[in-house]
Amino acid sequence: MITPKGKTFLVTGASSGIGAALCELLLSHGAVVLGVTRRPNILHPDVSPIMADLTSRQDISGIFHRLGKIDGLINCAGTAYLSRIIDGNPADWEEMWRVNVLALSLCSQLSLKHFPKTGGRIVNVSSMSGHRVPPSGGFYAPTKFAVRAITDSLRLELKAIQSRVQVACVSPGFVDTPLLDNYFRGRKGTLSQTRANMKMLAPEDVAHCILTILTAPPHVEVSDILLRSSDQMA
C-alpha cells in the first residue's frame, strides 16, 4: 500500500460532489491537494485552488503552466444532461463532450510531464453509463463510453513507451451530487421519486474507491471499479 501522506494530487471538479469528497479524504491522509474549480470560494480551505474553465483549452493549458511535480491526477469534473439524440439540444452535447471527454483527455496529456520518473496514477471518473446505455438513452452515455476508451488507449500508449504512470477508471451508478440537478433538469418530480425509492451512492463512497486505486502497490494496476447502490437495478 502506498500512503498519500506528503504526496501531491491534482483534482478537477474539486468544489462539489465526488471531487470535493475526494479532496477532503486526501487531506485527511496528509496529502497536498490542488483543486481545479471555477468556484474557489467553496473549496475546502486546505485545498490550493486553481481557477479554470474546463470548456476552455486555454484555461486547461494554464493549469499546467507553472505546475510542479504531482503524484496523481484525478479527473472528477463532469457534466450531465438528459439530452436525447433524436431531439436533444446540441449545445448540451457540446458542453458534455468538452468537459467529459476533451478536458479529461487534455488534462491527462498535459499532466504526464509533471509526474516523477517513478510514476504515478491518473484516475478518470466515468460512469455505469459508460458500460451500458440506460433506457433513457441520450448523449451522456456516449461521452462516458469515450472515457473508457480513452483510459484504455492511454494505458496502452504509456506501456508502449515504458512509462510507470498508471491509468484507471471508476464507474459509479447514481451518486447523490449536484450533477443530478442538471441530469433531471425539468423533471424534479422524477428526481424526488428516484431519491425516495433508492439510497444512492454518496460522493464519499466513490472517493474511497479512488483512494483504493491511488494507494495500491505499484505492481497492482487497477483498470476499472464499477459500483452502484444496492437499490439500483442496472
C-alpha positions as CSV (number, residue, x, y, z in Angstrom):
1,M,0.0,0.0,0.0
2,I,1.2,3.5,-0.9
3,T,0.5,6.2,1.6
4,P,-0.9,9.5,0.3
5,K,0.9,11.4,3.1
6,G,3.1,14.1,1.6
7,K,2.2,13.3,-2.0
8,T,0.6,15.9,-4.3
9,F,-2.7,15.3,-6.1
10,L,-4.4,17.4,-8.7
11,V,-8.2,17.1,-8.6
12,T,-10.6,18.5,-11.2
13,G,-14.1,19.3,-10.3
14,A,-12.9,19.9,-6.8
15,S,-15.6,22.2,-5.4
16,S,-18.5,19.8,-5.3
17,G,-19.7,16.2,-5.4
18,I,-17.1,13.5,-5.9
19,G,-14.2,15.9,-6.3
20,A,-14.9,17.7,-3.1
21,A,-15.3,14.5,-1.2
22,L,-12.0,13.2,-2.6
23,C,-10.2,16.4,-1.7
24,E,-11.3,16.1,2.0
25,L,-10.4,12.4,2.0
26,L,-6.9,13.0,0.6
27,L,-6.3,15.9,3.0
28,S,-7.3,13.6,5.9
29,H,-4.5,11.3,4.9
30,G,-1.9,14.1,4.9
31,A,-1.8,14.7,1.1
32,V,-1.2,18.0,-0.6
33,V,-4.3,18.7,-2.8
34,L,-4.6,21.1,-5.7
35,G,-8.2,21.7,-6.7
36,V,-9.3,22.8,-10.2
37,T,-12.5,24.8,-9.9
38,R,-14.5,27.8,-11.2
39,R,-15.7,28.4,-7.6
40,P,-12.7,28.7,-5.3
41,N,-14.8,30.3,-2.5
42,I,-16.5,27.0,-1.7
43,L,-13.3,24.8,-1.8
44,H,-12.1,23.2,1.4
45,P,-9.8,25.8,3.0
46,D,-6.8,23.5,2.9
47,V,-7.1,22.8,-0.9
48,S,-4.9,25.0,-3.1
49,P,-7.2,26.5,-5.7
50,I,-6.5,26.5,-9.4
51,M,-9.1,28.6,-11.3
52,A,-10.0,27.2,-14.7
53,D,-13.0,26.7,-17.0
54,L,-12.7,23.2,-18.4
55,T,-14.5,24.1,-21.6
56,S,-11.6,26.4,-22.5
57,R,-8.4,24.8,-23.9
58,Q,-6.5,28.0,-22.9
59,D,-7.6,27.6,-19.3
60,I,-6.7,24.0,-19.2
61,S,-3.2,24.8,-20.5
62,G,-3.0,27.4,-17.8
63,I,-3.5,24.8,-15.1
64,F,-0.2,23.1,-16.0
65,H,1.8,26.2,-17.0
66,R,3.5,26.6,-13.6
67,L,2.6,23.3,-12.1
68,G,5.3,21.4,-10.2
69,K,5.5,17.6,-9.7
70,I,2.4,15.7,-8.9
71,D,1.8,12.1,-7.9
72,G,-1.7,11.8,-9.2
73,L,-4.3,13.4,-11.4
74,I,-8.0,12.6,-10.7
75,N,-10.4,13.8,-13.4
76,C,-13.6,14.2,-11.4
77,A,-15.1,17.1,-13.4
78,G,-18.1,16.2,-15.5
79,T,-21.4,17.4,-16.6
80,A,-24.6,15.5,-17.4
81,Y,-27.8,16.4,-19.2
82,L,-30.6,14.0,-20.3
83,S,-30.4,15.2,-23.9
84,R,-31.6,12.7,-26.4
85,I,-30.1,12.1,-29.8
86,I,-33.4,12.4,-31.6
87,D,-34.4,15.9,-30.3
88,G,-31.7,17.0,-27.8
89,N,-30.0,20.4,-27.7
90,P,-26.7,20.2,-29.5
91,A,-25.4,22.9,-27.1
92,D,-25.8,20.3,-24.3
93,W,-24.0,17.7,-26.3
94,E,-21.1,20.1,-26.9
95,E,-20.7,21.0,-23.3
96,M,-20.7,17.4,-22.2
97,W,-18.2,16.5,-24.9
98,R,-15.9,19.4,-24.0
99,V,-15.9,18.7,-20.2
100,N,-16.3,14.9,-20.1
101,V,-14.1,14.0,-23.0
102,L,-11.8,16.7,-24.3
103,A,-10.9,18.3,-21.0
104,L,-10.2,14.9,-19.4
105,S,-8.0,14.0,-22.4
106,L,-6.1,17.2,-22.4
107,C,-5.6,17.2,-18.6
108,S,-4.3,13.7,-18.9
109,Q,-1.9,14.6,-21.7
110,L,-0.5,17.7,-20.1
111,S,-0.1,16.1,-16.7
112,L,2.4,13.5,-18.0
113,K,5.3,15.9,-17.9
114,H,4.6,16.5,-14.2
115,F,4.9,13.0,-12.8
116,P,8.2,11.8,-11.3
117,K,10.1,9.1,-13.2
118,T,8.9,6.6,-10.5
119,G,5.4,7.0,-11.9
120,G,2.1,8.0,-10.5
121,R,-1.6,7.5,-11.3
122,I,-4.3,9.1,-13.4
123,V,-7.9,8.2,-12.3
124,N,-10.8,9.1,-14.6
125,V,-14.3,9.2,-13.1
126,S,-16.5,7.5,-15.7
127,S,-20.0,6.1,-15.1
128,M,-22.0,2.9,-15.2
129,S,-23.4,4.7,-18.3
130,G,-20.0,4.0,-19.9
131,H,-20.7,0.3,-19.6
132,R,-24.4,0.2,-20.8
133,V,-26.7,2.7,-22.3
134,P,-29.6,3.4,-19.9
135,P,-33.2,3.2,-21.2
136,S,-33.4,7.0,-21.4
137,G,-30.6,6.9,-24.0
138,G,-29.2,10.3,-24.8
139,F,-25.7,11.8,-25.4
140,Y,-24.3,11.5,-21.9
141,A,-23.6,7.7,-22.2
142,P,-21.5,8.1,-25.4
143,T,-19.3,10.6,-23.6
144,K,-18.7,8.0,-20.8
145,F,-18.1,5.2,-23.3
146,A,-15.4,7.6,-24.7
147,V,-13.8,8.0,-21.3
148,R,-13.4,4.2,-21.0
149,A,-11.8,4.0,-24.5
150,I,-9.5,7.0,-23.7
151,T,-8.4,5.3,-20.5
152,D,-7.6,2.1,-22.3
153,S,-5.8,3.9,-25.1
154,L,-3.7,5.9,-22.8
155,R,-2.8,2.8,-20.7
156,L,-1.5,1.1,-23.9
157,E,0.4,4.2,-25.1
158,L,2.1,4.6,-21.7
159,K,3.1,0.9,-21.6
160,A,4.5,1.2,-25.2
161,I,6.9,4.0,-24.0
162,Q,7.6,2.2,-20.7
163,S,6.1,4.9,-18.6
164,R,5.4,4.0,-15.0
165,V,2.3,6.2,-14.9
166,Q,-0.8,4.0,-14.5
167,V,-4.4,4.9,-15.6
168,A,-7.6,3.7,-14.1
169,C,-11.4,4.4,-14.2
170,V,-14.0,4.5,-11.5
171,S,-17.6,3.9,-12.9
172,P,-20.3,4.7,-10.4
173,G,-24.1,4.4,-10.8
174,F,-26.3,7.1,-9.4
175,V,-24.4,9.4,-7.0
176,D,-26.3,12.0,-5.0
177,T,-24.5,15.1,-6.2
178,P,-25.5,18.5,-7.7
179,L,-24.8,16.9,-11.1
180,L,-28.2,15.2,-10.8
181,D,-30.0,18.5,-10.8
182,N,-28.7,19.0,-14.4
183,Y,-29.4,15.5,-15.4
184,F,-33.0,15.7,-14.2
185,R,-33.5,19.2,-15.4
186,G,-37.2,19.9,-15.9
187,R,-38.1,16.6,-14.1
188,K,-37.8,17.4,-10.4
189,G,-40.7,15.0,-9.7
190,T,-38.7,12.2,-11.2
191,L,-35.6,13.1,-9.2
192,S,-37.6,13.3,-6.0
193,Q,-39.1,9.9,-6.7
194,T,-35.7,8.4,-7.5
195,R,-34.3,9.6,-4.2
196,A,-37.4,8.2,-2.4
197,N,-37.0,4.8,-4.0
198,M,-33.2,4.4,-3.9
199,K,-30.5,5.0,-1.4
200,M,-28.0,6.5,-3.8
201,L,-24.2,6.3,-3.5
202,A,-22.7,9.2,-1.6
203,P,-19.7,11.1,-3.1
204,E,-17.6,9.7,-0.2
205,D,-18.3,6.1,-1.4
206,V,-16.7,6.9,-4.8
207,A,-13.9,8.8,-3.2
208,H,-12.9,5.8,-1.1
209,C,-12.8,3.7,-4.3
210,I,-10.5,6.3,-5.9
211,L,-8.3,6.2,-2.8
212,T,-8.0,2.4,-3.1
213,I,-6.6,2.9,-6.6
214,L,-4.2,5.7,-5.5
215,T,-2.8,3.6,-2.6
216,A,-2.5,0.3,-4.4
217,P,1.1,-1.2,-4.5
218,P,3.0,-0.2,-7.7
219,H,2.7,-3.7,-9.1
220,V,-1.1,-3.6,-8.8
221,E,-2.8,-1.8,-11.7
222,V,-6.5,-1.3,-11.4
223,S,-8.3,-0.9,-14.7
224,D,-11.9,-0.1,-13.6
225,I,-14.0,-0.2,-10.5
226,L,-17.8,-0.5,-11.1
227,L,-20.1,0.4,-8.2
228,R,-23.7,1.0,-7.8
229,S,-26.2,1.4,-5.0
230,S,-27.6,-2.0,-3.8
231,D,-31.0,-0.4,-4.7
232,Q,-30.1,0.3,-8.3
233,M,-31.2,-2.4,-10.7
234,A,-28.7,-1.8,-13.5
